Structures are given as structure tokens and as C-alpha cells.
């Protein structure tokens, strides 16, 4: 399902590999290691695919006051 995110903080609970497909035709691969953390700016419309061999778990805290704007 295509969706967006406001700015957020992400903390990886498990190792994993995700491919993010953007509606503009671009994509990127994100590799997470348990304990990794990051800040992310608001994210444009996308779908995420787990391309690893196990479930990926992470905690995302969204900053609703910094939404994605087209």
C-alpha cells in the first residue's frame, strides 16, 4: 500500500533488508542492523518490500508536526 511518513526517528530491533519503491519510479535498499538508529526527513509516497530472509522489526516515532508536503 502506498503511503507517506512525516519526519521520524527509527530504531532497528532486528537485522533486515528492505527495498523502498517510490511512486516516482525510483527505489532504494535499506539495510538495518539491530541497534541502528536514524532520523528521517518526511518521506514521499512509497511502498516497502522486505527483500531479506526474515521478518524486519523496527520502532518508528513519527513527528506529526513535520508532515510530508507535496
TIVO-2410 file (N, C-alpha, C; in nm, 3 decimals):
# residues 70
REC num residu      c1      c2      c3 atome chaine
REC   1      X   0.084  -0.118   0.000     N      A
REC   1      X   0.000   0.000   0.000    CA      A
REC   1      X   0.088   0.124   0.000     C      A
REC   2      X   0.061   0.216  -0.088     N      A
REC   2      X   0.139   0.340  -0.097    CA      A
REC   2      X   0.102   0.431   0.019     C      A
REC   3      X   0.205   0.491   0.080     N      A
REC   3      X   0.185   0.580   0.194    CA      A
REC   3      X   0.303   0.677   0.205     C      A
REC   4      X   0.290   0.773   0.295     N      A
REC   4      X   0.398   0.868   0.325    CA      A
REC   4      X   0.425   0.863   0.475     C      A
REC   5      X   0.530   0.931   0.518     N      A
REC   5      X   0.559   0.945   0.660    CA      A
REC   5      X   0.599   1.090   0.687     C      A
REC   6      X   0.561   1.142   0.805     N      A
REC   6      X   0.619   1.269   0.846    CA      A
REC   6      X   0.765   1.244   0.887     C      A
REC   7      X   0.837   1.346   0.925     N      A
REC   7      X   0.972   1.327   0.978    CA      A
REC   7      X   0.963   1.226   1.093     C      A
REC   8      X   1.069   1.148   1.112     N      A
REC   8      X   1.063   1.044   1.215    CA      A
REC   8      X   1.200   1.004   1.266     C      A
REC   9      X   1.197   0.935   1.378     N      A
REC   9      X   1.315   0.868   1.432    CA      A
REC   9      X   1.287   0.719   1.420     C      A
REC  10      X   1.389   0.641   1.379     N      A
REC  10      X   1.373   0.497   1.361    CA      A
REC  10      X   1.481   0.425   1.442     C      A
REC  11      X   1.440   0.318   1.510     N      A
REC  11      X   1.533   0.234   1.586    CA      A
REC  11      X   1.511   0.089   1.544     C      A
REC  12      X   1.614   0.023   1.490     N      A
REC  12      X   1.603  -0.115   1.442    CA      A
REC  12      X   1.607  -0.213   1.559     C      A
REC  13      X   1.507  -0.299   1.566     N      A
REC  13      X   1.500  -0.403   1.668    CA      A
REC  13      X   1.565  -0.533   1.620     C      A
REC  14      X   1.568  -0.552   1.487     N      A
REC  14      X   1.628  -0.671   1.427    CA      A
REC  14      X   1.711  -0.631   1.306     C      A
REC  15      X   1.796  -0.721   1.260     N      A
REC  15      X   1.864  -0.701   1.132    CA      A
REC  15      X   1.761  -0.719   1.022     C      A
REC  16      X   1.783  -0.655   0.908     N      A
REC  16      X   1.691  -0.675   0.796    CA      A
REC  16      X   1.731  -0.596   0.674     C      A
REC  17      X   1.665  -0.629   0.564     N      A
REC  17      X   1.692  -0.563   0.437    CA      A
REC  17      X   1.559  -0.530   0.370     C      A
REC  18      X   1.538  -0.402   0.344     N      A
REC  18      X   1.414  -0.353   0.284    CA      A
REC  18      X   1.443  -0.283   0.153     C      A
REC  19      X   1.349  -0.293   0.060     N      A
REC  19      X   1.357  -0.215  -0.063    CA      A
REC  19      X   1.237  -0.121  -0.063     C      A
REC  20      X   1.265   0.008  -0.077     N      A
REC  20      X   1.160   0.110  -0.076    CA      A
REC  20      X   1.137   0.153  -0.220     C      A
REC  21      X   1.013   0.133  -0.269     N      A
REC  21      X   0.974   0.167  -0.405    CA      A
REC  21      X   0.895   0.298  -0.400     C      A
REC  22      X   0.947   0.404  -0.462     N      A
REC  22      X   0.880   0.533  -0.465    CA      A
REC  22      X   0.791   0.544  -0.588     C      A
REC  23      X   0.683   0.622  -0.576     N      A
REC  23      X   0.589   0.635  -0.688    CA      A
REC  23      X   0.647   0.712  -0.805     C      A
REC  24      X   0.762   0.777  -0.786     N      A
REC  24      X   0.826   0.847  -0.898    CA      A
REC  24      X   0.913   0.752  -0.982     C      A
REC  25      X   0.910   0.621  -0.949     N      A
REC  25      X   0.986   0.522  -1.024    CA      A
REC  25      X   1.122   0.488  -0.967     C      A
REC  26      X   1.166   0.561  -0.867     N      A
REC  26      X   1.296   0.532  -0.805    CA      A
REC  26      X   1.279   0.432  -0.692     C      A
REC  27      X   1.389   0.376  -0.647     N      A
REC  27      X   1.386   0.285  -0.533    CA      A
REC  27      X   1.519   0.291  -0.460     C      A
REC  28      X   1.521   0.239  -0.340     N      A
REC  28      X   1.645   0.231  -0.263    CA      A
REC  28      X   1.639   0.110  -0.170     C      A
REC  29      X   1.755   0.054  -0.141     N      A
REC  29      X   1.765  -0.058  -0.048    CA      A
REC  29      X   1.816  -0.004   0.085     C      A
REC  30      X   1.751  -0.046   0.192     N      A
REC  30      X   1.789  -0.005   0.328    CA      A
REC  30      X   1.827  -0.131   0.405     C      A
REC  31      X   1.950  -0.135   0.455     N      A
REC  31      X   1.995  -0.247   0.537    CA      A
REC  31      X   2.001  -0.201   0.681     C      A
REC  32      X   1.932  -0.274   0.767     N      A
REC  32      X   1.926  -0.240   0.908    CA      A
REC  32      X   2.002  -0.344   0.990     C      A
REC  33      X   2.067  -0.299   1.093     N      A
REC  33      X   2.129  -0.386   1.192    CA      A
REC  33      X   2.064  -0.353   1.326     C      A
REC  34      X   2.033  -0.455   1.404     N      A
REC  34      X   1.972  -0.432   1.535    CA      A
REC  34      X   2.053  -0.329   1.612     C      A
REC  35      X   1.986  -0.228   1.664     N      A
REC  35      X   2.053  -0.122   1.738    CA      A
REC  35      X   2.080   0.002   1.655     C      A
REC  36      X   2.069  -0.008   1.522     N      A
REC  36      X   2.084   0.111   1.437    CA      A
REC  36      X   1.974   0.210   1.469     C      A
REC  37      X   2.003   0.337   1.455     N      A
REC  37      X   1.902   0.440   1.471    CA      A
REC  37      X   1.929   0.550   1.371     C      A
REC  38      X   1.823   0.622   1.336     N      A
REC  38      X   1.838   0.730   1.238    CA      A
REC  38      X   1.723   0.828   1.249     C      A
REC  39      X   1.748   0.946   1.199     N      A
REC  39      X   1.644   1.047   1.179    CA      A
REC  39      X   1.612   1.045   1.031     C      A
REC  40      X   1.484   1.055   0.996     N      A
REC  40      X   1.444   1.060   0.856    CA      A
REC  40      X   1.356   1.182   0.832     C      A
REC  41      X   1.387   1.256   0.726     N      A
REC  41      X   1.300   1.366   0.684    CA      A
REC  41      X   1.167   1.309   0.637     C      A
REC  42      X   1.063   1.393   0.620     N      A
REC  42      X   0.936   1.342   0.567    CA      A
REC  42      X   0.961   1.263   0.438     C      A
REC  43      X   0.891   1.151   0.426     N      A
REC  43      X   0.918   1.060   0.313    CA      A
REC  43      X   0.805   1.064   0.211     C      A
REC  44      X   0.844   1.079   0.083     N      A
REC  44      X   0.749   1.086  -0.027    CA      A
REC  44      X   0.674   0.953  -0.043     C      A
REC  45      X   0.565   0.952  -0.124     N      A
REC  45      X   0.485   0.831  -0.140    CA      A
REC  45      X   0.569   0.710  -0.181     C      A
REC  46      X   0.545   0.597  -0.113     N      A
REC  46      X   0.625   0.476  -0.136    CA      A
REC  46      X   0.554   0.351  -0.086     C      A
REC  47      X   0.609   0.238  -0.126     N      A
REC  47      X   0.573   0.106  -0.073    CA      A
REC  47      X   0.703   0.041  -0.030     C      A
REC  48      X   0.699  -0.041   0.073     N      A
REC  48      X   0.819  -0.106   0.122    CA      A
REC  48      X   0.807  -0.257   0.106     C      A
REC  49      X   0.916  -0.318   0.060     N      A
REC  49      X   0.922  -0.463   0.038    CA      A
REC  49      X   1.035  -0.522   0.121     C      A
REC  50      X   1.007  -0.627   0.194     N      A
REC  50      X   1.110  -0.698   0.269    CA      A
REC  50      X   1.183  -0.790   0.171     C      A
REC  51      X   1.310  -0.761   0.142     N      A
REC  51      X   1.386  -0.844   0.047    CA      A
REC  51      X   1.487  -0.934   0.119     C      A
REC  52      X   1.476  -0.940   0.251     N      A
REC  52      X   1.562  -1.028   0.329    CA      A
REC  52      X   1.497  -1.164   0.348     C      A
REC  53      X   1.558  -1.246   0.432     N      A
REC  53      X   1.507  -1.381   0.453    CA      A
REC  53      X   1.439  -1.399   0.589     C      A
REC  54      X   1.415  -1.288   0.661     N      A
REC  54      X   1.344  -1.297   0.788    CA      A
REC  54      X   1.266  -1.167   0.811     C      A
REC  55      X   1.178  -1.170   0.908     N      A
REC  55      X   1.097  -1.052   0.941    CA      A
REC  55      X   1.186  -0.938   0.988     C      A
REC  56      X   1.144  -0.817   0.956     N      A
REC  56      X   1.216  -0.696   0.999    CA      A
REC  56      X   1.129  -0.625   1.103     C      A
REC  57      X   1.190  -0.589   1.214     N      A
REC  57      X   1.117  -0.515   1.318    CA      A
REC  57      X   1.193  -0.389   1.352     C      A
REC  58      X   1.119  -0.278   1.358     N      A
REC  58      X   1.179  -0.151   1.398    CA      A
REC  58      X   1.073  -0.066   1.464     C      A
REC  59      X   1.118   0.028   1.542     N      A
REC  59      X   1.031   0.123   1.610    CA      A
REC  59      X   1.043   0.256   1.536     C      A
REC  60      X   0.931   0.312   1.496     N      A
REC  60      X   0.931   0.441   1.427    CA      A
REC  60      X   0.847   0.539   1.507     C      A
REC  61      X   0.908   0.651   1.544     N      A
REC  61      X   0.838   0.758   1.614    CA      A
REC  61      X   0.821   0.872   1.514     C      A
REC  62      X   0.695   0.895   1.473     N      A
REC  62      X   0.667   0.997   1.372    CA      A
REC  62      X   0.642   1.132   1.438     C      A
REC  63      X   0.701   1.234   1.377     N      A
REC  63      X   0.686   1.371   1.426    CA      A
REC  63      X   0.575   1.438   1.345     C      A
REC  64      X   0.453   1.427   1.392     N      A
REC  64      X   0.335   1.471   1.318    CA      A
REC  64      X   0.340   1.621   1.283     C      A
REC  65      X   0.416   1.698   1.359     N      A
REC  65      X   0.424   1.841   1.330    CA      A
REC  65      X   0.513   1.871   1.209     C      A
REC  66      X   0.576   1.766   1.152     N      A
REC  66      X   0.660   1.781   1.033    CA      A
REC  66      X   0.616   1.683   0.924     C      A
REC  67      X   0.494   1.704   0.869     N      A
REC  67      X   0.439   1.609   0.773    CA      A
REC  67      X   0.505   1.619   0.635     C      A
REC  68      X   0.480   1.516   0.554     N      A
REC  68      X   0.523   1.520   0.413    CA      A
REC  68      X   0.433   1.619   0.341     C      A
REC  69      X   0.492   1.708   0.263     N      A
REC  69      X   0.417   1.805   0.183    CA      A
REC  69      X   0.461   1.792   0.039     C      A
REC  70      X   0.367   1.787  -0.053     N      A
REC  70      X   0.400   1.777  -0.195    CA      A
REC  70      X   0.447   1.907  -0.251     C      A
***
